[in-house]
Amino acid sequence: FLEPGDIQAEEIFTTDAEVISVADRYSLDTEVERGERIIVEFEAAEGDRIEIRLRSNGADPWLGVWTQEGLIDENDDTDGLNSEIIFVAPDDGTYRIEARDLSLQAGDLELTVST
């Protein structure tokens, strides 16, 4: 079982990521394999409000928001097992979202990101 603290920012920022614009609504509906994480990168200005949701039928979704310095927000089980973060960027910069099953099991995940 992998805990969020077992992962370091360096690992998140050296993993390939899809770069998205938070000005547009982003949606991804996919099936992940055992051990797979979805990594999405975006730029935000200080004070930008971003809503991140991760839903699943069957998996236990977990969300994390990262900077180069480390994990700055995480969520598990906001709505049943589904996860949600309403995030206000503390600084201008690059942020990454980690979306996965809590215990890195295979399953269907639906990630949405919007402002």
C-alpha positions as CSV (number, residue, x, y, z in Angstrom):
1,F,0.0,0.0,0.0
2,L,1.5,3.3,-1.1
3,E,1.0,6.4,1.1
4,P,1.2,9.9,-0.4
5,G,4.2,10.7,1.8
6,D,6.1,7.9,0.1
7,I,6.3,9.9,-3.1
8,Q,8.6,12.9,-3.4
9,A,8.1,16.1,-5.5
10,E,11.2,15.2,-7.6
11,E,9.4,12.0,-8.7
12,I,6.2,13.8,-9.7
13,F,8.1,16.5,-11.6
14,T,10.3,14.0,-13.5
15,T,7.4,11.9,-14.6
16,D,5.9,12.8,-18.0
17,A,2.8,14.9,-17.7
18,E,0.1,16.2,-19.9
19,V,0.2,20.0,-19.9
20,I,-3.2,21.7,-19.7
21,S,-4.7,25.2,-19.6
22,V,-6.8,25.9,-16.5
23,A,-8.6,28.5,-18.5
24,D,-10.3,25.7,-20.4
25,R,-12.3,22.9,-18.7
26,Y,-10.2,19.7,-18.8
27,S,-11.7,16.3,-18.7
28,L,-10.1,12.8,-18.9
29,D,-12.0,9.6,-18.6
30,T,-9.6,6.6,-18.6
31,E,-8.8,3.2,-17.3
32,V,-5.6,3.0,-15.3
33,E,-3.5,-0.1,-14.8
34,R,-2.3,-1.3,-11.5
35,G,0.5,1.1,-10.3
36,E,-0.4,3.8,-12.8
37,R,-0.9,7.5,-11.9
38,I,-2.2,10.3,-14.0
39,I,0.0,13.4,-13.9
40,V,-1.3,16.7,-15.2
41,E,0.6,20.0,-15.2
42,F,-0.7,23.5,-15.3
43,E,0.4,27.1,-14.8
44,A,-1.5,29.2,-12.3
45,A,-1.3,32.8,-11.0
46,E,-1.5,33.6,-7.3
47,G,-5.1,33.6,-6.3
48,D,-6.4,31.5,-9.2
49,R,-9.2,29.2,-8.0
50,I,-9.1,25.7,-9.5
51,E,-11.6,22.9,-9.0
52,I,-10.3,19.4,-9.3
53,R,-12.5,16.3,-9.2
54,L,-11.7,12.7,-9.5
55,R,-14.5,10.2,-9.7
56,S,-14.7,6.4,-10.2
57,N,-17.1,3.5,-10.2
58,G,-15.1,0.8,-8.4
59,A,-11.8,2.5,-7.6
60,D,-10.9,4.6,-4.5
61,P,-9.8,7.9,-6.1
62,W,-7.0,10.0,-4.5
63,L,-5.9,13.5,-5.6
64,G,-2.8,15.5,-4.8
65,V,-1.6,18.9,-5.9
66,W,2.2,19.4,-6.1
67,T,4.8,22.1,-6.5
68,Q,8.5,21.6,-6.9
69,E,8.7,21.9,-3.1
70,G,6.3,19.1,-2.4
71,L,2.7,18.1,-1.8
72,I,0.6,21.1,-1.0
73,D,-3.0,19.7,-1.0
74,E,-4.5,16.2,-1.1
75,N,-7.9,14.7,-0.8
76,D,-9.5,11.2,-0.4
77,D,-13.2,10.5,0.0
78,T,-15.0,13.9,-0.4
79,D,-18.2,12.4,-1.9
80,G,-18.3,8.7,-1.0
81,L,-15.0,7.4,-2.3
82,N,-14.7,10.2,-4.9
83,S,-12.1,13.0,-4.4
84,E,-12.3,16.8,-4.8
85,I,-9.9,19.7,-4.2
86,I,-10.9,23.3,-4.5
87,F,-7.5,24.9,-4.8
88,V,-6.4,28.5,-4.6
89,A,-2.9,29.0,-6.0
90,P,-0.7,30.4,-3.3
91,D,1.9,31.7,-5.8
92,D,2.4,32.2,-9.5
93,G,3.9,29.0,-10.9
94,T,3.8,25.5,-12.2
95,Y,1.6,22.9,-10.4
96,R,1.0,19.2,-11.0
97,I,-2.0,17.1,-10.2
98,E,-1.5,13.5,-9.2
99,A,-4.6,11.4,-9.8
100,R,-4.7,7.7,-8.9
101,D,-6.4,4.9,-7.0
102,L,-5.5,5.3,-3.3
103,S,-3.7,1.9,-3.3
104,L,-2.6,2.1,-6.9
105,Q,-5.1,-0.6,-8.1
106,A,-6.4,-0.8,-11.6
107,G,-9.7,0.9,-12.4
108,D,-11.7,3.6,-14.3
109,L,-11.0,7.2,-13.3
110,E,-12.6,10.4,-14.5
111,L,-10.6,13.6,-13.8
112,T,-12.0,17.1,-14.4
113,V,-10.2,20.4,-13.8
114,S,-11.9,23.8,-14.2
115,T,-11.7,27.3,-12.9
